[in-house]
Structure formats: structure tokens, C-alpha cells
């Protein structure tokens, strides 16, 4: 009884290792497709984006609290 069970488990392990490690899974493919769609939706010219709400770099430094040294 133990030998057939061992052989079955060994066969399952060997077949599980046969998947190409470089090939993405279904979930990974879905994530890659979503990322590609997001990148395709970005405007080609990012200069057209209004960044006036971001403020200047020195304004951000003034708002940040001093760190003790």
C-alpha cells in the first residue's frame, strides 16, 4: 500500500516540476495585460499634464519637519 502511494506522490511532484519557470501564470498574464493597458492609456506627451498642484521642490522641503541629527 505504501509503495503505490509513494509512486503516485512522486509522479505528482515530477509533473508539477515540468512547468517552464519562465512562462507566466494566468494571474501574471492578467496583471501584465492590465499594466500594458495602463501604460497605453498614458498620454504620449507628459508635458501636457497639469502639475501645478504639485508645488515646487522647495515648498515641499519647507513643509517637511526637521529631522534631528
C-alpha positions as CSV (number, residue, x, y, z in Angstrom):
1,X,0.0,0.0,0.0
2,X,2.8,2.4,0.8
3,X,4.8,1.8,-2.4
4,X,1.9,2.7,-4.8
5,X,1.1,5.8,-2.7
6,X,4.8,6.9,-2.8
7,X,4.9,6.4,-6.6
8,X,1.8,8.4,-7.1
9,X,3.2,11.3,-5.0
10,X,6.5,11.1,-6.8
11,X,4.7,11.2,-10.2
12,X,2.7,14.3,-9.0
13,X,5.9,16.1,-7.9
14,X,7.7,15.3,-11.1
15,X,4.8,16.5,-13.3
16,X,4.5,19.7,-11.2
17,X,8.1,20.5,-11.9
18,X,7.7,20.2,-15.6
19,X,6.2,23.8,-16.0
20,X,8.6,26.2,-17.6
21,X,9.7,28.6,-14.9
22,X,9.9,31.5,-17.4
23,X,6.3,31.2,-18.6
24,X,3.9,33.5,-16.7
25,X,0.9,32.0,-15.0
26,X,-2.7,33.1,-15.9
27,X,-2.8,35.5,-13.0
28,X,0.6,37.0,-14.0
29,X,-0.6,37.3,-17.6
30,X,-3.7,39.2,-16.4
31,X,-1.5,41.6,-14.3
32,X,0.8,42.1,-17.3
33,X,-2.1,42.9,-19.5
34,X,-3.5,45.4,-17.0
35,X,-0.1,47.1,-16.7
36,X,0.2,47.3,-20.5
37,X,-3.3,48.8,-20.7
38,X,-2.4,51.4,-18.1
39,X,0.8,52.4,-20.0
40,X,-1.1,52.6,-23.2
41,X,-3.6,55.0,-21.6
42,X,-0.9,57.4,-20.6
43,X,-0.6,60.4,-22.9
44,X,2.4,60.2,-25.2
45,X,3.5,63.8,-24.3
46,X,3.6,64.1,-20.5
47,X,4.3,67.9,-20.8
48,X,0.5,68.4,-21.3
49,X,-0.3,67.2,-17.8
50,X,-1.1,70.0,-15.3
51,X,1.3,69.6,-12.4
52,X,0.5,73.0,-10.8
53,X,-0.9,71.2,-7.7
54,X,2.4,69.5,-7.0
55,X,4.2,72.7,-5.9
56,X,7.8,73.4,-6.2
57,X,10.5,71.3,-4.6
58,X,11.5,74.0,-2.1
59,X,7.9,74.3,-0.9
60,X,7.8,70.6,-0.1
61,X,11.1,70.9,1.9
62,X,9.7,73.8,3.9
63,X,6.6,71.8,4.8
64,X,8.6,68.8,6.0
65,X,9.6,68.8,9.6
66,X,13.3,69.0,10.5
67,X,14.9,65.7,11.4
68,X,17.2,65.5,14.4
69,X,20.8,64.8,13.5
